[in-house]
Structures are given as C-alpha cells and as structure tokens.
C-alpha cells in the first residue's frame, strides 16, 4: 500500500474577502508541482462564500464537477437552463463536456455557505453537458459507508463519466470498518470533514487528506465521532492526456 499525506494547514489558501478557499491541489494562484492531482482527482477546494456573494458566469468544458454543501445554500444557474439551489444533505454534479457556462452564488443574505468543489477528469472528451443533483440525507449510514457517486446512472447517488466511487464514512468514536476498493488500479483520497480517525496507518484530523493506492482495501477506525469523504478514482490518467 502506498500513501501520500496532506496536512490541513499545508493546503494552498486564497482569501478574496468574499471567498475564503483552501486548495488541496494546485488551483488558480496556488501552484505546487508535487500537488497537481491524485490520479484523475484534479481539484478539491474547501470554499466559504460570504452572504449574497458568489462566482459570476464562467465557462467549463471536459470536466466532471461535483459540489457538496457543508453549510448553507448554494444557488446554481447554467447555460443548459438549470436554476437550482443545493443544500447540506445534497450533492450536485455537472458534466461540462463540450462546454457549459454557469454561476454559483450564496443564496442567503445572513449566513455564509461552505461547500466542497471537486473536479474529476472524465474518461472521454466532448460528452453532452448534463446537470443533476440528489438528496443524500435519506441514505445516511452511521458506522458505515454511504455511496453518493458512481459511474452507474442506476446506482446510488449521482453518476459521472469516470470509474469513480465516492462514499461518506460516518463513524461514532471507537467504531470502524474496512473499505474495499471497487476497481483494480484505483486509489482513494480520504478527506476528513470533521472529527479524527485512523485511516490505514495514519491518524487524520479535520481537513487532513490521505491518498491511498496499490491496495485492495484499508481500514478506518474513528478516534472520535468522525465524518470522512472517500473519493475512489482511477490512478492512471485518461488516454487523451498522454
């Protein structure tokens, strides 16, 4: 088993006043050659957007973009005609494909919105753009893994154009479970949302990240009540990037 550890305070940071953002991987003005991506996981941004503020209309293409609100409400509009609000307990996905314009705003005037912005390289280029969002609260599992994303449109959670599986791991202190990878050649990036846990041989605290690969499974044991996002992705980049 191979691992790479990213301590929370080692992340890139940008404070734009209205936006406070922490970057696990190189993004915008934060460029680190040692932290460009983890397999096809390209971006993991931990964003806080001030009241009534947001990202104006801007373009994307050939990327799978996932948003997971942690607090507050995030308003989304795009060139496909989508107008939606995503809240804690939901997940949003946008396949940018051949190209899409979108904007994201904090819908509330009295509280900040906190959300994870995640980008994954698709397995193929020029797919038809699409948008989806789903509630994941109903499927919440204590002391287990809740799948919230996969490559299968008929599976639990949202789906993307990549052989990736995302799970929320929610454990009470002292509990744990073994995670089995879904596909050979994949790795898992574990990102602690709250609490602390031993993941493999490493104790992770809030907002720490650990990439794990060259293994079929690893164990998670909660040191305290813990919520972890597990992002299983192919470690080999798509053929179009070679």
C-alpha positions as CSV (number, residue, x, y, z in Angstrom):
1,X,0.0,0.0,0.0
2,X,1.3,3.4,-1.0
3,X,0.1,6.7,0.7
4,X,0.5,10.4,0.4
5,X,-0.4,12.6,3.4
6,X,-1.6,16.2,3.1
7,X,-2.0,18.0,6.5
8,X,-4.8,20.5,6.6
9,X,-2.5,23.5,7.1
10,X,-0.3,22.5,4.2
11,X,-3.1,23.3,1.7
12,X,-3.0,26.3,-0.6
13,X,-5.0,29.3,0.6
14,X,-6.7,32.3,-1.0
15,X,-8.7,34.9,0.8
16,X,-10.6,37.2,-1.6
17,X,-12.7,38.8,1.1
18,X,-16.0,37.4,-0.3
19,X,-14.4,33.9,-0.9
20,X,-12.1,32.0,1.5
21,X,-10.8,29.0,-0.2
22,X,-8.4,26.2,0.7
23,X,-6.9,24.1,-2.2
24,X,-5.7,20.6,-1.7
25,X,-4.3,20.5,-5.2
26,X,-2.8,23.3,-7.5
27,X,-5.5,25.8,-8.4
28,X,-5.5,29.4,-9.6
29,X,-2.6,31.2,-8.0
30,X,-1.6,28.2,-5.8
31,X,0.7,26.1,-7.9
32,X,2.6,23.2,-6.4
33,X,4.2,20.7,-8.7
34,X,4.0,18.0,-6.0
35,X,0.3,18.5,-5.6
36,X,-1.2,18.7,-9.1
37,X,-3.7,15.9,-8.7
38,X,-4.4,12.5,-7.2
39,X,-5.0,10.2,-10.2
40,X,-7.9,11.7,-12.1
41,X,-8.9,13.8,-9.0
42,X,-7.9,17.2,-10.2
43,X,-9.4,19.7,-7.7
44,X,-10.5,19.6,-4.1
45,X,-11.4,23.1,-2.9
46,X,-12.8,23.8,0.5
47,X,-14.8,27.0,-0.1
48,X,-16.6,29.5,2.1
49,X,-18.6,32.2,0.3
50,X,-19.9,35.3,2.1
51,X,-23.5,36.3,2.3
52,X,-25.1,37.2,-1.1
53,X,-21.8,36.7,-2.9
54,X,-20.6,34.2,-5.4
55,X,-18.9,33.1,-8.7
56,X,-20.2,35.0,-11.7
57,X,-20.9,33.3,-15.0
58,X,-17.8,31.5,-16.3
59,X,-17.1,28.6,-18.7
60,X,-16.1,24.9,-18.2
61,X,-15.5,22.0,-20.5
62,X,-14.3,18.4,-20.4
63,X,-14.5,18.1,-16.6
64,X,-16.8,16.3,-14.1
65,X,-17.6,19.0,-11.5
66,X,-19.1,17.9,-8.1
67,X,-20.3,20.2,-5.4
68,X,-21.1,19.1,-1.8
69,X,-22.6,21.8,0.5
70,X,-21.4,21.6,4.1
71,X,-23.4,24.6,5.5
72,X,-25.9,27.0,3.9
73,X,-27.5,27.1,0.5
74,X,-25.7,27.4,-2.9
75,X,-27.6,28.7,-5.9
76,X,-26.7,27.4,-9.3
77,X,-27.6,28.6,-12.8
78,X,-26.2,27.4,-16.1
79,X,-26.4,27.7,-19.9
80,X,-28.4,24.4,-20.1
81,X,-31.3,26.2,-18.4
82,X,-30.8,24.9,-15.0
83,X,-31.7,27.0,-12.0
84,X,-31.4,25.2,-8.7
85,X,-30.4,25.5,-5.0
86,X,-28.3,22.8,-3.3
87,X,-28.2,22.5,0.4
88,X,-26.4,20.4,3.1
89,X,-27.5,16.8,2.6
90,X,-27.4,17.1,-1.2
91,X,-24.8,16.5,-3.9
92,X,-24.6,18.2,-7.3
93,X,-22.8,17.1,-10.5
94,X,-22.2,18.9,-13.7
95,X,-20.6,17.2,-16.7
96,X,-19.1,20.1,-18.6
97,X,-18.3,18.0,-21.7
98,X,-18.4,20.1,-24.9
99,X,-18.9,23.3,-22.9
100,X,-21.1,25.0,-20.4
101,X,-21.4,28.3,-18.7
102,X,-22.5,28.5,-15.1
103,X,-22.6,30.7,-12.0
104,X,-22.8,29.8,-8.2
105,X,-24.0,32.2,-5.5
106,X,-24.7,32.2,-1.8
107,X,-28.4,32.4,-1.8
108,X,-28.6,33.7,1.8
109,X,-28.1,37.3,3.0
110,X,-27.5,36.4,6.6
111,X,-25.0,33.4,6.6
112,X,-22.0,32.1,4.7
113,X,-22.2,29.0,2.6
114,X,-19.5,26.3,2.9
115,X,-19.0,23.7,0.2
116,X,-16.6,21.3,-1.4
117,X,-15.8,21.9,-5.1
118,X,-14.4,18.8,-6.7
119,X,-13.1,18.3,-10.3
120,X,-12.5,14.9,-11.8
121,X,-11.1,14.3,-15.3
122,X,-13.6,12.3,-17.4
123,X,-12.7,9.1,-19.2
124,X,-13.6,10.7,-22.6
125,X,-13.8,14.2,-24.1
126,X,-16.7,16.0,-25.7
127,X,-19.6,14.3,-23.9
128,X,-23.0,16.0,-23.9
129,X,-23.2,18.5,-21.0
130,X,-25.6,17.5,-18.2
131,X,-26.6,18.5,-14.7
132,X,-28.0,16.5,-11.8
133,X,-28.5,16.9,-8.0
134,X,-29.8,14.4,-5.4
135,X,-30.5,14.3,-1.8
136,X,-28.1,12.0,0.1
137,X,-29.5,12.6,3.6
138,X,-32.1,9.8,3.3
139,X,-29.3,7.2,2.7
140,X,-27.1,8.4,5.6
141,X,-25.5,5.5,7.4
142,X,-23.9,5.5,10.9
143,X,-20.8,3.4,11.3
144,X,-20.7,2.5,7.6
145,X,-20.2,3.8,4.1
146,X,-22.8,5.7,2.1
147,X,-22.2,5.7,-1.6
148,X,-23.0,9.1,-3.1
149,X,-21.4,8.9,-6.6
150,X,-20.5,6.2,-9.0
151,X,-20.1,5.5,-12.8
152,X,-23.6,3.8,-12.9
153,X,-26.6,6.0,-13.5
154,X,-28.8,3.3,-11.9
155,X,-26.7,3.2,-8.8
156,X,-27.0,5.1,-5.5
157,X,-26.2,8.8,-5.7
158,X,-25.2,10.8,-8.8
159,X,-23.1,9.4,-11.6
160,X,-20.2,10.8,-13.7
161,X,-18.3,9.8,-16.8
162,X,-15.5,8.1,-14.9
163,X,-14.8,4.9,-13.0
164,X,-15.1,6.7,-9.7
165,X,-17.0,6.0,-6.5
166,X,-17.5,8.5,-3.7
167,X,-18.6,7.4,-0.2
168,X,-19.4,9.3,3.0
169,X,-18.0,7.4,6.0
170,X,-19.8,8.4,9.2
171,X,-18.5,6.7,12.4
172,X,-19.0,7.1,16.1
173,X,-15.9,7.1,18.3
174,X,-14.3,3.7,18.6
175,X,-16.1,2.2,15.6
176,X,-14.6,1.3,12.2
177,X,-14.8,-0.7,9.0
178,X,-12.7,-2.0,6.2
179,X,-13.1,-0.2,2.8
180,X,-12.8,-2.5,-0.3
181,X,-11.9,-0.7,-3.5
182,X,-14.3,-1.2,-6.4
183,X,-11.8,-1.5,-9.2
184,X,-8.2,-2.6,-9.7
185,X,-5.9,0.3,-10.4
186,X,-8.0,2.8,-8.4
187,X,-6.9,4.7,-5.4
188,X,-8.8,6.5,-2.6
189,X,-8.4,10.0,-1.4
190,X,-9.8,10.3,2.2
191,X,-10.7,13.8,3.3
192,X,-11.8,14.4,6.9
193,X,-14.8,16.7,7.2
194,X,-15.0,16.6,11.0
195,X,-13.5,14.6,13.9
196,X,-10.5,12.4,13.6
197,X,-9.8,8.8,12.6
198,X,-7.1,6.4,11.9
199,X,-7.1,5.7,8.2
200,X,-4.7,2.9,7.3
201,X,-1.7,3.6,9.5
202,X,-2.2,7.3,9.8
203,X,-4.3,9.4,12.2
204,X,-6.1,12.1,10.3
205,X,-7.7,15.2,11.9
206,X,-10.2,17.7,10.5
207,X,-9.5,18.7,6.9
208,X,-6.4,16.4,6.6
209,X,-6.2,14.3,3.5
210,X,-4.7,10.9,2.7
211,X,-4.2,9.3,-0.7
212,X,-4.1,5.5,-0.7
213,X,-3.3,3.3,-3.7
214,X,-1.7,-0.1,-4.6
215,X,-4.0,-1.9,-2.3
216,X,-7.4,-3.7,-2.4
217,X,-8.6,-2.4,1.0
218,X,-7.8,-0.4,4.0
219,X,-9.3,0.1,7.5
220,X,-10.9,3.1,9.1
221,X,-11.2,3.5,12.8
222,X,-12.8,6.6,14.4
223,X,-10.8,8.2,17.2
224,X,-13.8,10.5,17.9
225,X,-17.1,11.0,16.1
226,X,-15.9,11.4,12.5
227,X,-17.2,12.1,9.0
228,X,-14.9,11.4,6.1
229,X,-15.4,11.8,2.3
230,X,-13.8,8.9,0.4
231,X,-13.1,9.6,-3.2
232,X,-12.1,6.5,-5.1
233,X,-10.7,7.3,-8.6
234,X,-8.5,5.7,-11.3
235,X,-4.8,6.4,-10.7
236,X,-4.0,6.3,-14.4
237,X,-4.8,9.4,-16.4
238,X,-7.1,9.1,-19.4
239,X,-5.5,8.3,-22.8
240,X,-6.3,11.7,-24.2
241,X,-3.9,13.2,-21.6
242,X,-0.9,11.1,-22.6
